[in-house]
Amino acid sequence: MADETKILAEEYKSKIQQKELDKAAFTEEQRLLRTLGPKRWAEMRQLIKEQVDQLNVEMGHEAISWDDPHSYRISITRKGDGAKLEQY
């Protein structure tokens, strides 16, 4: 019986440790999202804008417009048919 109790106690300790590790990992992930997320989003927006501009240069006219100056979203429109891509 003592061996079974020891095994159960070890399993329970292991579960508690895993929960603590999961909580710490979640907290760190949230911190990274708060600190790095906005920077990465801005970098991605800038890269997309540069690609849109480069495509328009290659096309010789504004084939795609960058519609949105807001920092929290992306909005581009294909001029030929008005198809729009938006991401918030």
Secondary structure as the mmCIF struct_conf table of DSSP 4:
data_model
#
loop_
_struct_conf.conf_type_id
_struct_conf.id
_struct_conf.beg_label_comp_id
_struct_conf.beg_label_asym_id
_struct_conf.beg_label_seq_id
_struct_conf.end_label_comp_id
_struct_conf.end_label_asym_id
_struct_conf.end_label_seq_id
HELX_RH_AL_P HELX_RH_AL_P1 ALA A 2 MET A 59
TURN_TY1_P TURN_TY1_P1 GLY A 60 GLY A 60
BEND BEND1 HIS A 61 HIS A 61
BEND BEND2 ALA A 63 ALA A 63
STRN STRN1 ILE A 64 TRP A 66
TURN_TY1_P TURN_TY1_P2 SER A 71 TYR A 72
STRN STRN2 ILE A 74 ARG A 78
TURN_TY1_P TURN_TY1_P3 LYS A 79 ASP A 81
STRN STRN3 LYS A 84 GLN A 87
#
